[in-house]
Amino acid sequence: MANLQLSGIIEKMTGKDKDYRYMATSDLLNELNKDSFKLDSDLEMRLSTIILQQLDDVAGDVSGLAVKCLAPLVKKVGEERIVEMTNKLCDKLLRGKDQHRDTASIALRTVVAQVAPSLAPSILVTLTPQMIGGISGQGMSPGIKCECLEIMCDVVQKYGSLMADDHEKLLNTLLSQLDCNQATVRKKTVTCIASLASSLSDDLLAKATVQVVKNLSNKNAKSEITRTNIQMIGAISRAVGYRFGTHLGNTVPVLINYCTSASENDEELREYSLQALESFLLRCPRDISPYCDEILNLTLEYISYDPNFTDNMDEDTDDETPEDEEDDESANEYTDDEDASWKVRRAAAKCLAGLIVSRSEMISKVYQEACPKLIDRFKEREENVKMDVFNTFIDLLRQTGNVTKGQTDTDESSPKWLLKQEVSKVVKSINRQLREKSVKTKVGAFSVLRELVVVLPDCLADHIGSLVPGIERALNDKSSTSNLKIEALVFTKLVLASHAPPVFHPYIKALSSPVLAAVGERYYKVTAEALRVCGELVRVVRPSTQSMGFDFKPFVHPIHNAIMSRLTNQDQDQEVKESAITCMGLVISTFGDELRKELPSCLPVLVDRMGNEITRLTAVKAFAVIATSPLHIDLSCVLVNLIAELTGFLRKANRVLRQATLITMNTLVTAYGDKIGSDAYEVIVVELSSLISVSDLHMTALALELCCTLMTGKSCSENISLAVRKKVLPQALTLVKSPLLQGQALLALQGFFEALVYHANTSFYTLLDSLLSCAKPSPQSGGVPKQALYSIAQCVAVLCLAAGDKNCSSTVKMLMEILKDDSGTNTAKQHLALLSLGEIGRRKDLSAHAGIETIVIESFQSPFEEIKSAASYALGNIAVGNLPNYLPFILNQIDNQQKKQYILLHSLKEVIVRQSVDKADFQNSSVEKILALLFNHCESEEEGVRNVVAECLGKMALIEPEKLVPALKVRTTSQAAFTRATVVTAVKYSVVERPEKLDEIIFPEISSFLMLIKDGDRHVRRAAVSALSTFAHYKPNLIKGLLPELLPLLYDQTVIKKELIRTVDLGPFKHVVDDGLELRKAAFECVFTLLDSCLDQLNPSSFIIPFLKSGLEDHYDLKMLCHLILSLLADKCPSAVLAVLDSLVEPLQKTINFKPKQDAVKQEHDRNEDMIRSALRAISSLDRISGVDYSHKFKSLMADMKRSERLWGKYQAIRNE
């Protein structure tokens, strides 16, 4: 900008006309905001002078614009000018005219907010002493003090760490203001000290706390001063989190004493005390532990604190007349403007909520001692307090869900069992709230019920009748808001979905009427939710096509008509359209036999919705539901168009649509195959061939399953079989060679080959030759991957069994001939032959083929490890087909072939694992021989042998638990460490997800195995940790009683042990080996599992510091694992994480800023990138915690990340995943 033009603006800014001054200042603001605007030293001085002058302009709009000009100006002028402006503004604030003080204060806060961090020290040198003087100076008005306190609050929040030299003086000044007579000064002082606290040293923090506690000990202090000091304690703890924990011993007793000894009229004192205690629970969860019981009792005492009101209502009265209800309502309308006891009750409810969310290990105790009281307080007369009581109970329910995930509710001390005992009281109390006039109360009541059903899905079966009137009123009452209707509908949907249909049959008429009326509501969210309820209502009305003694017919047409009116209406929200389509699909599937006349008009509408891109996917899924109906709905009026539309969807780019289409077509072909023309089949087959690819195994599985259905259908013709062989078979043969093939796709591929032989008239020998040819190495790709050979072998086995005994027998002979060829030139051929014999033998007895076991075992001599492994696999699986014939052979070989024991043990493992799954019994003589053999190998020097033995023993325990458990227990005291490690590993392998007879036998003995976590040998400890992790994952109920003793031992395994670190001299350099790394890794993995399955038994605070923090600074692998644990804790125990967040920031910051050495290889760079992304995911989880802004270090971390384009880009990508 030309100096001449700028001079013109400056001249106008000093003119007499205020409009000119305003426009000139506005022009200057626009110029200052331009990136291209530059200033020389002369202009800097002129502009800063004129803007400071305009702050005093008599026209308020001009001075306001001048303040706005300061923000961009500060970024464009030099250090000298900023310091000068700061001094002048301080002078205006402290010594200027009263009418200009507010503007000067805003201007100073603007400078503080906008100044570059590099220049901050320069202004702090002059600003801080003047603000301290303004706060403490004699004769300073309360107004000046308040302005100075606000400015200092901004300063310490942003630059607290840069002004350490001034901390003590500033703290002393602020502490002196806590007994000021002006309430506003005290309030702002509390805020300022709290902001300063996070950057204070531990010594100064202790000084501040001691001074405040000393103030509280002054019995002669005015009550308002005492209240301020209590607020101060709470504010400091919120600001510094876990650092305040060391001071709880001095503060908690004082606060509890004030709470209990305060006069009846001093409600605020109790309120502030309870708020401070809540802060301690949330911010210092580890150190508050000794006081939790006392705090719980205190909250229960004051949650019903209401000295001015006596409640004579009897909660146990079941029947209430309308007059009673009116009395209730009039009682609840009691108000007293001077009554502040509700503040105490609200603070008590929130304090109890703080205890619930931060003390997962106390949930059972809360149910026993607090739950009845909390339910009783649903009758709270002050609505805002009632909402807090509801929210506290919801917190209790959610925490119950968190800590009992995957657990049963049969244990009488478990939170779920205890909650079940309270359900009837909850329902009775909530029903009373549903009769209240207040909409807000009724919304809160439904929220409680909704959370209750989420945690205990079937708990309301005996109470549906009492809840239905409340639902009716919520939906029918003209005073009901949309929010209330939505809450009522959401609850109704949940309760319908989670309870047995007969429970609702007496109330269907009462429920259906208001729900169907809600379908016609104008507000789309109510309509959509009502339609979802209708879907559940349909299932409840007619859960089965067989007669259940309930007459569903009167409800069919009203439901159909209500949904049809929405289905045919095009001018409505997408959510409503989709809900209507889904619901109509259910209606036709369930009531189709009663809607024969309506189907010709209804079905075309659904087909028409498939033509709309927005509703296409939902309509496709709706037809899948209709096609699976046991009523065999007549689709003749739309079937041709439907198949044509679906076939076209197979070519669409939308992956989800293609998957849904394949599922729907499969159901349609299964149900209506004889009505679909063969021409349509051929088109479908062509489209399917393009969907079979290893890049999308889920899609491949669906496509192959549909292809099988087509081949087995009544309309399958020679042309279709030919199309399958020409189009699909080549894709299938390509697929079978992929090492990625597994799971459902592999099963579907096996079914495909089976269908080819059974139904598609395909030559068995042609298919077999094609499969065997897949194992041949090609010049382009080289050898076939090992995993692919297993897939091919399984397909060969399925093919043989489908082709009949004759073809199967000839194939076995051919495979045996391959093995007899000792040329060893084609190992892939021999490898596949062995695997195929094993797969066939597992499915069919091969004892008719004499000497097959001898031929297989000869492959143990092969020079190739993969051949020996395949032979072991084959021998074990052949034995599964005829145990009496082959098991003795394997056991005899193990005894006599010392050099082949490891391979033979793998064969035995195949037998035992298969028998443990199939629940087949061994002969007693075989069991004894197997056990003796296995126990003899427990002390093997080879880790591989010990692992196989452990797995065999573990699976044998599932078959013979009475014999195995005592035998394993005896060996836990063996002198040989390898034996102890093997038996505890065996116990790990015995733990499976399904219930087993073993569970009740091993339960009393578990401690004998898991207490080996304190064994002197690290291998044994690692095995015990791994076993604990497996129990925690599959059978957490079996270990709950042991966790108080096990957890400290487990945490100890996460610590670096110097005695396990050794240095290996490699000549030119030395290499450090950490023998404890794998043990620490196993321990952290175990903690992760326990946090997911046994949270009610853990106190996360005692783990995070120091154990998790140590892990965040440990080896690469452990850091990644600790990032996952931190993310889980942030989600499940946010208060525990928030309390120590400041201490976790530094290790995270080091990780994301770490750079490998310049000579690092690519692998190291890749590992580091993975580690950075892992840390950023943890940071993302932390950033979602409510209240994370309390941590200045975390805010600083986020600010640093924003300034790094590289890190911020990665972080945003992770947030968007």
KANOR-V778866 format. One record per helix or strand of 3 or more residues. SS is the DSSP state (A for helix, B for strand). FROM is the first residue (numbers start at 1). TO is the last residue. Records with the same first field share a line. If there is no record, write none. Layout:
SS->FROM-TO, FROM-TO
//
This chain:
A->3-13, 18-32, 41-54, 60-76, 79-95, 98-114, 117-136, 142-162, 164-179, 183-197, 202-217, 223-261, 267-283, 289-302, 322-332, 341-358, 360-369, 371-379, 383-403, 415-434, 439-455, 464-476, 482-498, 501-503, 505-519, 524-541, 553-567, 574-594, 596-609, 616-627, 639-649, 655-675, 678-689, 697-712, 718-735, 743-759, 764-773, 786-803, 805-820, 827-843, 852-861, 865-881, 883-896, 898-918, 924-936, 943-959, 961-973, 977-990, 997-1014, 1018-1034, 1036-1038, 1040-1052, 1058-1060, 1077-1093, 1095-1097, 1100-1111, 1116-1132, 1134-1139, 1141-1153, 1162-1183, 1188-1190, 1192-1203, 1205-1215
B->1061-1065, 1070-1074
//
